[in-house]
Amino acid sequence: MGSTRQWSEEELESFREVQKLAYAGARAVGASLEVGMTEREAARELRNWLTDAGVDDWFHLPFAWFGDRTAFRGFKQPLQFFPTKRRLEADMPVILDCAPMIGGYTADIGYACCVGSNPVQQQMIDDLGGIRDLILQRVCDGATLKQVYLDVDAEIATLGYENRHRVYPGRVIAHRVGRVHRGLPKRIVAGFGSRSLSTLGREIVLDTWRARSPLWADDRASDHAPSPGLWAVEPHLGFRDVGAKFEEILVITGDPVRPAYWLDDDLPHVRRERSAA
């Protein structure tokens, strides 16, 4: 979903505010998790927190993954992504993922944490900082979306991890986001907002005609120059039964002076990297 048009500074600030709110909710719920809670309870807590904070629609409802599910072990079909009755144990890795909207403006975020201590996941979160830098650099270099994906794949392997975003439908590392068509009715269909699905479907049709894709993967459809627009980028690492990811908006401008930049450099994983430097 989204478009290749240029967004105004006021519009970008609206996207930034929704993204900040989504991360604030994930951090708050992550800090409140207790041993014995289920994924479904955690996802419901995040949905309630964001709704109370003003969220009025969803690209998708919150997900919560505990333990080996953070690395998508055994995931073979889409229903396995949805929250389950898996109960949280001490030192288990956790990933919270949500995609709220306010006034049609969309964010899609991923937040990795744990209750207790998980040094493996903490190292993975640290290593994601370098992957974040690599993605921006390669987009600014003018590499095709497919080549950036392959470069990230190679870096993940060099670090000793597995690429787990390949388990997502379409193997995507990112998808375009934007402002949904507000005249459509609001409904939730299989965990996704109906307005978002309609907008995304329209973009897929248009981009197929333009020989490009609103989904960023390692296939032929992504073997083109980075398309201007807003992209929710989500590199996802796995190491045995531990997973970690971030997800945030990358702005691709099409401007040779500043081809791309991250919408916000004041997010939890960025602050963590900065404090460790």
N, C-alpha and C positions, 0 to 999 in steps of 0.2 A: 504494500500500500504506500501511497505517497505520490510524488511526481518529480519531474526534473526541473520544475520552475524554481526560480530563486526565491527564497524565503526572506521576508523583511526581518530587521533586528527585533522588532516587537514580536513577531511570530516565533522567532528562534528563542526568545526569552520565555514564551509560553511553553514551548517544548522543554526548555531547561527546567522550568519550575515543576512540571509534571515529573520529570526524571528525578529531580531532587526529592520530591515528595515520595516517589516510589522507593528510593533508597532509604529514606528516613523510616518508612514503614517497615522495610525489610530488616533494618538494623534494630528497630524497636522490638519487633517480634522475635528476631534472632536472640536478642538479649533476654527475652522472657521465656524462652523454651525451657522445658523441664523434662528430666528423664521420665519416661513413661508416656509422654504425649505421642499421638499418632500424627502421621503426615497430614491426614485430613483435618485434624484439629489445628495444626500449624497453618495450613492454607486458609482455613476459615478465619483464624485470628488475623491473618494478613488482609484478607478481604474486608473484614469488619473495620480494621484500623484505617484502611484507605477510604472506605466508604464514609466513615465518620469524618475524615479529613477533607471531604469534598469531591471525591472521585464519583463521576456520574455515568460512566460506561467503561467497557473493557475491550481491548483487543483480544486478550484471553484472561481468564480467571487465574488466580495465583496457583502455582505448583509448589510442592514441598517434597524434597527427596532426602531420605536418611540412609546412612550406611552405604552398602555397595550399590544402592540405587543412585547415589550421586555420580557413579561411574557408568550408569546405565547397563549394569551387568544383566544379561539375559533379556534385554529389551528387543522384542521382535515385531511388535505391532503397536500402533499409536495409543491404544487404551492403556498401555503400561506406563505412559508418561503421567497419567493422572494420579493424584494423591491416593494413598492406600491406608490400610490399618497398621502399617509398619510402625512399631513403637521405637522411640528414641532411647538409646542407651548412652551411658557416659562415654565421652571421648569420640562418639560417632561423628563423622563428617556430615554436614547439612548443606543443602543448597535451597535457597528460596528464589523463586522466579515469578515475576508478575508484570502485567502489561496494562496499566490503568490509563484512563482518558479523563480529561476535564475540558469541556467545551469543544470536543472533537480533537483536541491535541493529544498525541499518543506518546507514551514512553514504554520501553520494554527492557527490564533490568534483570540481572542475576546476581545473587549475593551468596558467597560461600562463608560458612562459619561452623562452629561446633560448640557443644556444651561440655566444657572441660578443656582438654588439651589434645590436639592432634598435630604433631610436628610435621608429618608428611603433608597434610593439607596446607599447613602454613607455608611450607617451602614451595608448594605448587602455586599458592596465591602470590608469593614473591616472584616466582618465575613468570607468571602471567604479565607482570609489569614489562618485561623485556619483549614479550609477544605483542603487547599493546603498542610499544614503540615501533616494532617491526612492521606492523600493519600500516600505521600512519606513514612511515618512511617509504614503503613500497608503493603505496597509493600515490604519494607525492612524486615518486620516481616515474610514474606513468605506466607501471606494470598493469597488465590486464587483471581483472578480478580473479580469473582462474589462476594466473601465475602467483598472485598474492596468496591465495589459498594454498597452493603447492609449497610456497616458501614457508608459510606458517607450519604446514605439515612437516617439512624437513626440520624446522627448528624444534618442534615438539619431539620428534624422534631423537634429535641430538641431545635434548635434555633428559631423555630416558622415559618419556611419557607416551601415552597413546592419544591420538586424536579421537575424542568422543563426540564431537559435533557431527561426525560422519553418521552417527546413529539417528540424528534428527531426520524427520521426513525430508527427502531431497538432498540429504547430506549437507545442509546449508550451514555456513558460518555466519551468515547475516541475511537480513531481509530489509527492504525499504520500509520506512514508516512515514506517516504524514498526518494530515487532518482528514477525518472521515467525512463522507457526505452526510450532512446533518439532517437532511429531510427524510431519511429512511427511518423506519421504526426500530426501536431498541429491543433486542431480544438476545438471549444467550442460547447458542446452538452448539451442543457438544463442547461446552467450555469456552467457546469463542463468541465474541460479539457479532451479531448479524450485520451491523453496519460495516465492521472491519472486513468481514468475509466478502461482502459485496464490493467494497472498495478494492480489496486485493484482487478479486476476480477480474474486475475491470482493468486493473493495471497489468495483470498477466496477459490479457487479450491484447492490450495496446502494445505492450513490450514485445510480444511475439511478432506483431506486425513490424515493429521497429528493429527486430533482430537483436534483442537484448532481453534481460530477465530482471524482475524485481527480487529474485532469489539469488544469493551469492553462494556458489558451490564450485566444485572442481570439474564441471562438465562443459560441453561445448557451448551451452547457452550463456555461460559466464566468461567465455573467451573473448572479451571485448574490453575496451578502455573503461575505467570506472565511470559509471553513470552519475551525473550530478543529482544530488538529492540527499535525503537523510537516511542513514542506514543503521539499524540496530545490530551491532556486531557482537558475537558471543563465542569466542574461542573457549573450548571446553576440554580440559585435560583429565586423563585418567591414569592412575597408577594402582594396579591390582584392584582393591575394593574401595579406593578413595577417588573422589572426583572433586574438581574445583573449576569455577568459571567466573567471568564477569560478563555483563552485557550492558552496553551503553551506546549512545548515538554518535556516529561519525558523520560529519558534514563534508560531503564532496561537492566542491564548488564549480569545477570546470574552468577555474581561473588559473592561468599559468603562474601567477605570482604567489598565490596561496591555494594550491590544488585541493587541500583537505585539512581538516582540523577536528579534534574531538570537541563536541559541544560544550563539555564541562570538565575542567581539570581539577575540580574540587569534589571528588567522589570518594567514598571510603577506601577503595583499593588504591586510588591515586595518592591519597593522603598517607596511607600506610607505606607506599613505596618512597614517598618524599621524606618521611620521618626516618626511614631506614638508611637513607643515603648519607 
